[in-house]
Amino acid sequence: MEMKGEQLIALPQQETWRALNDPEILKACIPGCDAMDKQSDTEYRIRMKLKIGPVNAKFNGKLLLSDLDPPHAYSLAFEGQGGVSGFGNGAAQVRLDPADAGTLLTYTVKAIVGGKIAQVGSRLIDGVAKKLADKFFKDFNKRVSAGTATAEKED
């Protein structure tokens, strides 16, 4: 499944790029994320809990950044194992372009699941994957834009 979307971020492109590479911001915005530990500049160990239909799953995996083109674009890849629940893999291409009101963030996300999770049905999984991707990017926007609104009020 492939999903596309965009968010207008009320920050300049360079600041949006910095926020997209801040592990604390990413951890706070990834739905169900319990832990995110930096292994290198491009790899993180991640632990998250998700409910997909009737299946509750705890994933342990890694998040890899690649195709870095600061401050314009990068790719993310997630590989997670959920034990008896199955596995979840995903990839996202993220692009940042200057816009009048800040930065236009566009993304394309692909997700693949297997095991017990895949048995709940592709329509349900597609819906959950879209919801999770939308939630991440909306939460990211809200979190980084909130800092801008606070800074503007202080001026």
Secondary structure, DSSP 8 states (H G I E B T S, - for coil): -EEEEEEEESS-HHHHHHHHT-HHHHHHHSTTEEEEEEEETTEEEEEEEEEETTEEEEEEEEEEEEEEETTTEEEEEEEEE-GGG-EEEEEEEEEEEEETTEEEEEEEEEEEEEGGGGGG-HHHHHHHHHHHHHHHHHHHHHHHHHHHHHHHHH-
